[in-house]
Amino acid sequence: MKSLRRIATAVAVAGLVALCATAAALGSRSSSVTISVASLIPGSTQAAIDQFNSQVAQFEKANPGITVKPVEYNWTGPTFAAKLAARTLPTVFEVPFTDARSLGDNGQLANLTPYAKALPYFSEFNPAVIAEGTDAKGQVVALPKGAYAQALHYNRQLFSEAGLNPNKPPTTWAQVRKDAKIITEKTGKAGYVEMAKDDNTAGWILTTVVYSLGGRMETGTGTSAKATLDNKYTIQALNMLKAMRWTDNSMGSNFSYSWGDINQAFAAGTVGMYVSGSDIYTNLVQAYNVNPAIYGIAPIPLAKNKTAGVLGGGTLAAVRPDASKAQIAAAVKWMSFFYEEPQISKTQAIRNAQTLVANKQPVGVPALPLFNKHLYDISQTWIKPYINVPIAQMKPFLTGIFSENLIPEPEASTQSVYHALDAVVEGVLTNKDTNVVQMLQQATSEAQQAISSGA
């Protein structure tokens, strides 16, 4: 985009996007207001909590009259739905890319449009990213926190102990299977594991693998979409898992990992490889004190066909629908300060990096740009002196991801599609006699019902 190149150049020369411009654009307040905001997941380290609180203090100092109350927050499908219905969510909360548009269409998110469009950089968002936070009426109902591409995370120490080269992670699923078997045989640890809990994460990771092989879980859009869970690539992915589990015995003994569980197991050094978002290193540090020396990240192995691709996703920040206008205005200011400005303002990027480093938190974790790669690269030069993640160990991912074919998550009834797949993954990993085709046909029927009803 021509305008984006122009603003990127201006930022590079001027060194910042003036924060006072943001405040002026969003308007002034005549009275005080209090908002609660999603902070960290339960169990985060004290250093991570201190870092977050430092940012809150910086924001409140720059915005007299706004009081911010941090609330522990961890999104899961079932708990989110219950809290949303009970109206117990914080004023500002986070949702996956897959959910914001449907929640907005249902009137379950506040309309942020006038405040969001007053942001001086609003027109420079990646159109595909901001579209995830825009409902069918064109209302902005969420702003992006971050985007990611699914990646293969691996334990460099276990690779070395197994006689494998930690600088050359597997690039095909056949190599993943082979390396996983070697890791288990040589170290006694699980060579490869997948999330398999019935909280939609099992279906999410299976979909990731299917995308990488060339398959898709649905075609079309909206309630007219057709569920295609039982495609040949899903069968291939499940048969691969079945072989690793029952023939190779390389997947350990725990087959009910959730997102947090699998991160904890990896940080504890009991997992050789697993698939999750490229930004997971932050959680590994904040919640589980991972040893940086063991960490490696590589692109998802892709089949050599035209439809194979990397599942991309992300997180958006939204506001409760019952928030007052003053709270919405304050919430957008917080969202701009906390989520967006570190990526487009040199001053804020450096301040944020300094705060993170002071509290021993990671700086430089791999992520996909919310604006464009050019601006992302510029922002990386600002924080280069503060980068404290094992960047050399992330080289396989960083050198490959921007050339990969990124595919968005299934659009229609995303979480319902994932949930329908949960039982299939669980069945494959816990029962060697599971009929993959039969279970997939049942899952496809369940997903189609959800899609057709708009669930």
C-alpha positions in Angstrom: 0.0 0.0 0.0 1.3 3.4 -1.0 0.1 5.1 2.2 1.6 2.5 4.4 5.0 2.9 2.8 4.8 6.6 3.3 3.9 6.4 7.0 6.6 3.8 7.6 9.1 6.1 6.1 7.8 9.0 8.2 8.0 6.9 11.3 11.5 5.9 10.6 12.6 9.5 10.1 10.6 11.1 12.8 11.1 8.3 15.3 7.6 8.1 16.7 3.9 8.5 16.2 3.1 11.2 18.7 1.1 9.7 21.6 -0.5 13.0 22.3 -2.0 12.9 18.8 -3.7 9.7 19.8 -5.1 11.2 22.9 -6.3 14.3 21.1 -7.9 12.2 18.3 -9.8 10.1 20.9 -11.2 13.2 22.6 -10.9 14.5 26.1 -12.7 13.4 29.3 -14.5 15.6 31.7 -14.7 13.0 34.5 -12.9 10.0 35.8 -13.6 6.5 34.6 -12.6 3.0 35.7 -12.0 0.0 33.4 -11.0 -3.5 34.1 -8.6 -5.1 31.5 -7.5 -8.7 30.7 -4.0 -9.0 32.0 -2.1 -12.4 32.4 -3.2 -16.0 32.7 -3.6 -17.4 36.2 -0.3 -18.7 37.6 1.9 -16.2 35.8 5.2 -15.4 37.5 5.6 -12.4 39.8 8.0 -10.8 37.3 5.4 -11.0 34.6 2.8 -9.5 36.9 5.2 -6.7 37.9 5.8 -5.9 34.3 2.1 -5.7 33.5 1.5 -3.5 36.5 4.4 -1.2 35.4 2.6 -0.7 32.0 -0.6 0.1 33.8 1.2 2.7 35.9 2.7 4.3 32.8 -0.8 4.4 31.1 -2.5 6.0 34.1 0.2 8.6 34.4 -0.3 9.5 30.8 -4.1 9.5 31.1 -5.1 11.2 34.4 -8.7 10.2 35.2 -8.6 6.7 33.9 -8.1 3.9 36.4 -7.1 0.5 35.1 -7.8 -2.7 37.1 -6.0 -5.8 35.8 -7.9 -9.1 35.8 -6.4 -12.5 35.3 -7.7 -13.9 32.0 -7.3 -17.1 30.0 -9.5 -17.6 26.9 -11.1 -21.1 26.5 -14.2 -21.8 24.5 -16.4 -23.1 27.3 -15.3 -20.7 30.1 -15.6 -17.7 27.7 -19.1 -18.5 26.7 -20.2 -18.9 30.4 -18.5 -15.6 31.4 -19.9 -13.8 28.4 -23.5 -14.9 29.3 -23.0 -14.0 32.9 -21.4 -10.7 32.1 -18.4 -11.3 34.3 -15.8 -10.5 31.7 -13.5 -7.5 32.3 -14.3 -4.3 30.4 -11.5 -5.1 27.9 -11.1 -8.8 27.1 -9.4 -10.9 24.4 -10.9 -13.2 21.8 -9.5 -15.3 18.9 -9.7 -14.0 15.3 -12.4 -16.7 14.8 -14.9 -15.2 17.2 -15.0 -11.4 17.0 -17.1 -11.0 13.9 -19.8 -13.4 14.9 -19.9 -12.0 18.5 -20.2 -8.5 16.9 -23.0 -9.6 14.6 -24.8 -11.0 17.7 -24.5 -7.7 19.5 -22.2 -9.2 22.2 -19.4 -6.7 21.7 -19.4 -2.9 22.0 -19.2 -0.8 18.9 -15.8 0.8 18.9 -16.1 2.4 15.4 -15.9 6.2 16.2 -13.1 5.8 18.7 -11.1 3.3 16.6 -11.3 5.2 13.4 -10.0 8.3 15.3 -6.7 6.6 15.9 -4.1 8.3 13.7 -2.9 5.0 12.3 -6.2 3.2 11.8 -6.1 3.3 8.0 -2.7 1.6 8.1 -3.9 -1.7 9.6 -3.4 -4.7 7.5 -6.9 -4.9 5.8 -7.1 -8.7 6.4 -6.3 -8.2 10.1 -8.7 -5.4 10.9 -11.4 -7.2 8.9 -11.3 -9.9 11.7 -12.5 -7.3 14.1 -15.3 -5.8 11.8 -18.8 -7.1 11.9 -21.3 -7.6 9.0 -22.5 -4.0 9.4 -19.0 -2.6 9.0 -18.7 -1.7 12.7 -15.3 -2.1 14.3 -15.9 -4.4 17.3 -12.3 -5.3 18.2 -8.7 -4.2 17.6 -5.8 -6.6 17.0 -3.5 -7.7 19.8 -1.3 -9.9 17.7 -1.2 -12.3 14.8 0.6 -15.6 14.6 1.4 -18.5 12.3 1.3 -22.0 13.6 4.8 -23.4 14.1 6.7 -26.5 15.2 8.3 -26.0 18.6 11.0 -28.3 19.6 13.4 -29.1 22.5 17.0 -28.5 21.3 18.4 -30.4 24.3 16.4 -33.5 23.6 17.4 -33.3 19.9 21.0 -33.2 21.0 20.6 -36.1 23.5 19.0 -38.1 20.7 21.8 -37.5 18.3 19.8 -35.2 16.1 21.0 -31.8 14.9 19.1 -29.0 16.8 19.9 -26.5 14.0 18.2 -28.7 11.4 14.6 -29.4 12.6 12.4 -31.6 10.5 10.9 -30.1 7.3 8.5 -32.9 6.4 6.0 -34.8 8.5 7.8 -38.0 7.7 10.9 -36.5 9.3 8.8 -35.4 12.3 7.7 -39.0 12.8 11.2 -40.3 12.4 12.7 -37.8 14.8 10.0 -38.3 17.3 10.7 -42.0 17.4 14.4 -41.5 17.8 13.9 -39.0 20.7 11.7 -41.4 22.5 14.0 -44.3 22.0 17.1 -42.3 23.0 15.7 -40.2 25.9 12.6 -41.9 27.1 10.6 -38.6 26.6 7.7 -38.1 24.3 9.0 -37.3 20.9 5.9 -35.5 19.6 2.6 -34.6 21.3 -0.6 -32.9 20.3 -3.3 -31.1 22.3 -6.1 -33.6 22.7 -8.5 -32.0 25.2 -12.1 -31.5 24.3 -11.8 -27.7 24.7 -11.5 -27.1 20.9 -7.7 -27.2 21.0 -7.5 -30.8 19.7 -9.5 -29.8 16.6 -7.5 -26.6 16.2 -4.2 -28.5 16.0 -5.6 -31.2 13.8 -6.8 -28.5 11.4 -3.3 -27.1 11.4 -1.8 -30.4 10.3 -4.5 -30.9 7.7 -3.8 -27.4 6.2 -0.1 -28.3 6.0 -1.0 -31.4 4.0 -3.3 -29.4 1.6 -6.8 -30.0 3.1 -9.5 -27.7 4.3 -12.3 -28.3 6.9 -15.0 -26.4 5.0 -15.9 -24.7 1.7 -18.0 -21.6 1.2 -19.0 -19.0 3.7 -21.6 -18.4 6.4 -24.5 -20.8 7.0 -24.2 -22.0 3.4 -20.7 -23.4 4.0 -20.1 -27.1 3.6 -18.3 -29.1 6.2 -15.5 -31.2 4.7 -13.8 -32.6 7.8 -13.7 -36.1 6.3 -11.4 -35.1 3.4 -8.5 -37.4 2.5 -5.9 -35.1 4.2 -7.7 -35.3 7.5 -7.7 -39.1 7.2 -4.0 -38.9 6.4 -3.2 -36.7 9.4 -5.1 -39.0 11.8 -3.5 -42.1 10.4 -0.1 -40.5 11.0 -1.1 -39.8 14.6 -2.4 -43.3 15.0 0.9 -44.7 13.7 3.0 -42.5 16.0 0.9 -43.4 19.0 0.4 -47.1 18.5 3.2 -48.3 16.2 6.1 -45.9 17.2 5.0 -45.3 20.8 6.5 -41.9 20.5 3.8 -39.7 21.9 4.2 -40.4 25.6 1.4 -41.3 28.0 -0.6 -38.1 28.4 -3.4 -37.7 25.8 -5.5 -35.0 27.4 -3.2 -31.9 27.0 -4.8 -28.5 26.9 -3.0 -25.4 25.7 -1.6 -24.6 29.1 -0.8 -28.2 30.0 1.3 -28.8 26.9 3.2 -25.6 27.4 4.0 -26.6 30.9 5.1 -30.0 29.8 7.4 -28.6 27.2 8.9 -26.1 29.6 9.6 -29.0 32.0 11.6 -30.7 29.3 9.3 -33.7 28.8 8.2 -33.0 25.2 10.4 -33.2 22.1 8.1 -31.4 19.6 4.6 -29.9 19.4 2.5 -27.5 17.3 1.2 -24.2 18.5 1.3 -20.5 17.7 4.5 -18.8 16.9 4.2 -16.4 19.8 4.1 -19.2 22.5 7.5 -18.4 23.9 6.0 -15.5 25.9 3.8 -17.8 27.8 6.6 -20.4 28.3 8.6 -17.6 30.0 5.8 -15.9 31.9 4.0 -18.9 33.3 6.5 -21.7 33.3 10.1 -20.2 33.4 11.3 -22.2 30.4 15.0 -22.6 30.1 15.8 -20.5 26.9 18.6 -23.0 26.0 16.2 -25.8 25.2 13.9 -23.7 22.9 13.7 -24.0 19.2 11.0 -23.0 16.6 10.6 -24.0 13.0 7.9 -23.5 10.3 5.2 -26.2 10.0 6.3 -28.9 7.6 4.4 -28.4 4.3 3.5 -31.0 1.7 4.6 -30.2 -1.8 1.3 -29.3 -3.3 -0.4 -26.0 -4.2 -3.0 -26.1 -1.5 -0.7 -26.8 1.5 -0.3 -23.9 3.8 0.2 -22.6 7.3 -2.8 -21.9 9.5 -2.6 -18.3 10.6 -4.6 -16.7 13.4 -4.5 -14.1 16.1 -6.1 -12.4 19.1 -8.2 -9.3 19.2 -9.2 -7.1 22.1 -12.8 -6.3 22.5 -15.1 -4.4 25.0 -18.2 -5.5 26.9 -21.4 -4.4 25.2 -22.7 -2.9 28.4 -19.7 -0.5 28.8 -20.6 3.2 29.0 -19.3 5.6 26.3 -16.7 6.9 28.7 -15.5 3.4 29.3 -15.4 2.5 25.6 -13.3 5.7 24.9 -11.0 4.8 27.8 -10.8 1.2 26.7 -9.7 2.1 23.2 -7.0 4.4 24.6 -5.8 1.4 26.7 -5.9 -0.9 23.7 -4.0 1.6 21.6 -1.4 2.1 24.3 -0.9 -1.6 25.2 -1.5 -3.5 21.9 -0.8 -1.2 19.0 1.6 1.7 19.8 4.6 -0.6 20.6 4.5 -1.6 16.9 4.1 1.9 15.3 5.7 4.3 17.8 9.5 4.3 18.4 9.1 6.0 21.8 6.4 3.5 22.9 8.3 0.5 21.4 11.4 1.3 23.3 9.6 2.2 26.5 7.7 -1.1 26.3 10.9 -3.1 25.6 12.7 -1.4 28.5 9.9 -2.3 30.9 9.8 -5.9 29.7 13.6 -6.3 30.1 13.5 -4.6 33.6 11.0 -7.3 34.7 12.9 -10.2 32.9 10.2 -10.7 30.3 10.8 -11.7 26.6 11.4 -9.1 23.9 11.6 -10.1 20.3 9.2 -13.1 20.3 8.3 -14.2 16.7 5.0 -12.7 15.5 3.3 -11.7 12.3 3.0 -7.9 11.7 -0.4 -6.3 12.2 0.5 -3.6 9.7 3.0 -4.9 7.1 6.5 -6.5 7.0 8.2 -3.2 6.1 6.9 -1.5 9.2 7.5 -4.6 11.3 11.2 -4.7 10.2 11.5 -1.0 11.2 10.0 -1.7 14.6 12.5 -4.5 15.1 15.4 -2.1 14.6 14.0 0.0 17.4 14.0 -2.8 20.0 17.1 -4.6 18.7 19.2 -3.5 21.7 16.6 -5.0 24.1 15.9 -8.3 22.3 16.5 -11.0 25.0 15.0 -14.1 23.4 17.3 -16.8 21.9 16.9 -15.3 18.4 19.6 -17.5 16.8 17.5 -20.6 17.9 14.5 -19.1 16.2 16.3 -18.6 12.9 14.6 -21.6 11.1 11.2 -20.0 11.7 12.2 -16.4 11.1 13.8 -17.1 7.8 11.0 -19.1 6.4 7.6 -17.9 7.6 7.2 -14.8 5.5 7.4 -16.8 2.3 4.9 -19.4 3.4 1.3 -19.6 2.2 -0.8 -18.4 5.2 -4.3 -19.7 5.4 -7.0 -18.3 7.7 -8.9 -20.5 10.1 -12.2 -22.0 9.0 -14.6 -19.0 8.8 -18.0 -20.6 9.5 -18.7 -21.8 13.0 -15.0 -22.2 13.7 -15.1 -23.3 17.3 -17.9 -25.7 16.6 -15.8 -27.2 13.8 -12.9 -27.6 16.1 -15.1 -29.1 18.8 -16.5 -31.7 16.4 -12.9 -32.8 15.8 -11.9 -33.0 19.4 -13.5 -36.5 19.9 -11.8 -37.8 16.8 -8.4 -36.9 18.0 -9.1 -38.3 21.5 -10.4 -41.5 20.0 -7.3 -42.0 17.8 -4.9 -41.5 20.7 -6.8 -43.6 23.3 -8.2 -46.5 21.3 -6.1 -48.3 18.7 -9.2 -49.8 17.1 -10.7 -46.4 16.4 -12.4 -46.2 13.0 -11.0 -43.0 11.6 -13.3 -42.7 8.6 -16.5 -43.5 10.7 -15.6 -41.0 13.4 -14.8 -38.3 10.8 -18.2 -38.8 9.1 -19.9 -38.3 12.5 -17.8 -35.2 13.1 -18.6 -33.8 9.7 -22.3 -34.2 10.4 -22.0 -32.4 13.7 -20.0 -29.6 12.2 -22.5 -29.2 9.3 -25.4 -28.9 11.8 -23.5 -26.2 13.6 -22.6 -24.3 10.4 -26.2 -24.5 9.0 -27.6 -23.2 12.3 -25.0 -20.5 12.6 -23.7 -21.9 15.9 
